Amino acid sequence: MANDWQELTKLTGGAAVEVERVRIVESDVAIEGRFVLPPLAQLAAEDQIFVAAFVRCHGSIKQMEKFFGVSYPTIKNRLNRIGALLPFAEIEPAAEPDPERPPVLSSGELLSQLERGTLSVDDVLRQLRKPEERK
């Protein structure tokens, strides 16, 4: 079964996937509808394996270096790239937006927008500064 999911992600080539039918194995009940995959399932198979290994290593980059046989910067770069693809879990409810102040974006979102060209380097640097320094 594990190979089935990896094959599916290879087949889709990174294109968006929508699940239309789910079957509960124990009861053989099927549910049809439109189900969006959770963010982790939307990652490429290799990235899913990398995230699973990171969790199994309890977040130890040293163990990840040994496991994958690569350097610290390589692990950090890959974590940053994958992190930019995943939304952050909100711990506290978001504050009401101030219409006079643009929203503060996560560093991952800032980098994504910089790569897409929707923000300039100056825009990103301005957002990364402390609120009192942004003026």
KESE-670403 format. One record per residue (C-alpha): residue in three letters; residue number from 1; z, x, y. Coordinates in nm, 4 decimals. Layout:
N
{'ALA' NUM {Z X Y}}
...
//
This chain:
135
{'MET' 1 {0.0000 0.0000 0.0000}}
{'ALA' 2 {0.0825 0.2797 0.2486}}
{'ASN' 3 {-0.2714 0.4135 0.2194}}
{'ASP' 4 {-0.4108 0.0672 0.2981}}
{'TRP' 5 {-0.2646 0.0746 0.6499}}
{'GLN' 6 {-0.3897 0.4281 0.7097}}
{'GLU' 7 {-0.7372 0.3283 0.5922}}
{'LEU' 8 {-0.7326 0.0268 0.8230}}
{'THR' 9 {-0.6388 0.2388 1.1241}}
{'LYS' 10 {-0.9169 0.4855 1.0381}}
{'LEU' 11 {-1.1670 0.1999 1.0020}}
{'THR' 12 {-1.0797 0.0499 1.3400}}
{'GLY' 13 {-1.1211 0.3853 1.5111}}
{'GLY' 14 {-0.8515 0.3093 1.7663}}
{'ALA' 15 {-0.9974 -0.0285 1.8641}}
{'ALA' 16 {-0.7539 -0.3128 1.9319}}
{'VAL' 17 {-0.6562 -0.5084 1.6203}}
{'GLU' 18 {-0.5270 -0.8625 1.6046}}
{'VAL' 19 {-0.3664 -0.9965 1.2869}}
{'GLU' 20 {-0.4637 -1.3547 1.2062}}
{'ARG' 21 {-0.2883 -1.4159 0.8753}}
{'VAL' 22 {0.0503 -1.3047 0.7448}}
{'ARG' 23 {0.1794 -1.3661 0.3924}}
{'ILE' 24 {0.5473 -1.3472 0.2980}}
{'VAL' 25 {0.5360 -1.1715 -0.0386}}
{'GLU' 26 {0.8506 -1.3194 -0.1988}}
{'SER' 27 {0.7670 -1.6816 -0.1240}}
{'ASP' 28 {0.3864 -1.6517 -0.1158}}
{'VAL' 29 {0.3882 -1.8475 0.2111}}
{'ALA' 30 {0.1026 -1.7665 0.4463}}
{'ILE' 31 {0.1109 -1.8150 0.8215}}
{'GLU' 32 {-0.2062 -1.8207 1.0274}}
{'GLY' 33 {-0.2280 -1.7577 1.3993}}
{'ARG' 34 {-0.2830 -1.4731 1.6389}}
{'PHE' 35 {-0.0292 -1.1935 1.6066}}
{'VAL' 36 {-0.0333 -0.8823 1.8238}}
{'LEU' 37 {0.0757 -0.5642 1.6500}}
{'PRO' 38 {0.3905 -0.3962 1.7819}}
{'PRO' 39 {0.3301 -0.0792 1.9867}}
{'LEU' 40 {0.4206 0.1594 1.7022}}
{'ALA' 41 {0.1688 -0.0085 1.4718}}
{'GLN' 42 {-0.0987 0.0315 1.7392}}
{'LEU' 43 {-0.0699 0.4111 1.7230}}
{'ALA' 44 {-0.3172 0.6124 1.5176}}
{'ALA' 45 {-0.1982 0.6753 1.1607}}
{'GLU' 46 {-0.1324 1.0448 1.2331}}
{'ASP' 47 {0.0839 0.9531 1.5321}}
{'GLN' 48 {0.2767 0.6980 1.3254}}
{'ILE' 49 {0.3511 0.9706 1.0696}}
{'PHE' 50 {0.4568 1.2057 1.3497}}
{'VAL' 51 {0.6978 0.9454 1.4950}}
{'ALA' 52 {0.8416 0.8725 1.1492}}
{'ALA' 53 {0.8938 1.2467 1.0912}}
{'PHE' 54 {1.0649 1.2771 1.4310}}
{'VAL' 55 {1.3049 0.9963 1.3408}}
{'ARG' 56 {1.3703 1.1493 0.9964}}
{'CYS' 57 {1.4458 1.4824 1.1692}}
{'HIS' 58 {1.6947 1.2985 1.3950}}
{'GLY' 59 {1.4948 1.4073 1.6993}}
{'SER' 60 {1.5295 1.7784 1.6210}}
{'ILE' 61 {1.2311 1.9595 1.7647}}
{'LYS' 62 {1.3320 2.2730 1.5698}}
{'GLN' 63 {1.3006 2.0789 1.2423}}
{'MET' 64 {0.9680 1.9330 1.3602}}
{'GLU' 65 {0.8413 2.2865 1.4328}}
{'LYS' 66 {0.9248 2.3897 1.0752}}
{'PHE' 67 {0.7913 2.0697 0.9177}}
{'PHE' 68 {0.4544 2.0783 1.0974}}
{'GLY' 69 {0.4315 2.4586 1.1309}}
{'VAL' 70 {0.3611 2.4474 1.5042}}
{'SER' 71 {0.5312 2.5684 1.8232}}
{'TYR' 72 {0.7867 2.3948 2.0445}}
{'PRO' 73 {0.5305 2.3288 2.3238}}
{'THR' 74 {0.2937 2.1703 2.0711}}
{'ILE' 75 {0.5657 1.9310 1.9524}}
{'LYS' 76 {0.6695 1.8503 2.3123}}
{'ASN' 77 {0.3086 1.7883 2.4186}}
{'ARG' 78 {0.2497 1.5542 2.1281}}
{'LEU' 79 {0.5760 1.3678 2.1935}}
{'ASN' 80 {0.4796 1.3300 2.5595}}
{'ARG' 81 {0.1325 1.2027 2.4686}}
{'ILE' 82 {0.2697 0.9496 2.2188}}
{'GLY' 83 {0.5506 0.8524 2.4553}}
{'ALA' 84 {0.2958 0.7692 2.7244}}
{'LEU' 85 {0.1350 0.5214 2.4814}}
{'LEU' 86 {0.4607 0.3390 2.4094}}
{'PRO' 87 {0.6436 0.1068 2.6475}}
{'PHE' 88 {1.0057 0.1853 2.7218}}
{'ALA' 89 {1.2662 -0.0525 2.5838}}
{'GLU' 90 {1.4476 -0.2152 2.8721}}
{'ILE' 91 {1.8212 -0.1721 2.8457}}
{'GLU' 92 {1.9083 -0.3680 3.1592}}
{'PRO' 93 {1.7172 -0.6589 3.3105}}
{'ALA' 94 {1.4743 -0.5434 3.5756}}
{'ALA' 95 {1.5858 -0.5809 3.9360}}
{'GLU' 96 {1.3981 -0.8164 4.1641}}
{'PRO' 97 {1.1014 -0.6254 4.3074}}
{'ASP' 98 {1.1192 -0.5274 4.6742}}
{'PRO' 99 {0.7856 -0.6318 4.8289}}
{'GLU' 100 {0.8121 -0.3477 5.0825}}
{'ARG' 101 {0.8642 -0.0760 4.8211}}
{'PRO' 102 {0.6145 -0.0083 4.5381}}
{'PRO' 103 {0.7598 -0.0242 4.1850}}
{'VAL' 104 {0.8965 0.2979 4.0344}}
{'LEU' 105 {0.6879 0.3945 3.7323}}
{'SER' 106 {0.8000 0.5970 3.4318}}
{'SER' 107 {0.6749 0.9552 3.4146}}
{'GLY' 108 {0.4585 0.8568 3.1163}}
{'GLU' 109 {0.2969 0.5723 3.3106}}
{'LEU' 110 {0.2480 0.7997 3.6123}}
{'LEU' 111 {0.0684 1.0556 3.3920}}
{'SER' 112 {-0.1436 0.7831 3.2331}}
{'GLN' 113 {-0.2503 0.6534 3.5742}}
{'LEU' 114 {-0.3212 1.0082 3.6915}}
{'GLU' 115 {-0.5449 1.0639 3.3861}}
{'ARG' 116 {-0.7243 0.7316 3.4516}}
{'GLY' 117 {-0.7732 0.8248 3.8163}}
{'THR' 118 {-0.5823 0.5221 3.9505}}
{'LEU' 119 {-0.3258 0.7549 4.1137}}
{'SER' 120 {-0.3749 1.0878 4.2892}}
{'VAL' 121 {-0.1602 1.3969 4.2329}}
{'ASP' 122 {0.0040 1.3307 4.5716}}
{'ASP' 123 {0.0843 0.9705 4.4666}}
{'VAL' 124 {0.2461 1.0934 4.1442}}
{'LEU' 125 {0.4475 1.3614 4.3240}}
{'ARG' 126 {0.5655 1.1061 4.5811}}
{'GLN' 127 {0.6828 0.8733 4.3026}}
{'LEU' 128 {0.8641 1.1546 4.1215}}
{'ARG' 129 {1.0701 1.2433 4.4291}}
{'LYS' 130 {1.4117 1.0876 4.4801}}
{'PRO' 131 {1.4038 0.7577 4.6762}}
{'GLU' 132 {1.5435 0.9147 4.9956}}
{'GLU' 133 {1.2734 1.1862 4.9804}}
{'ARG' 134 {0.9785 0.9434 4.9394}}
{'LYS' 135 {0.9287 0.8665 5.3092}}
//
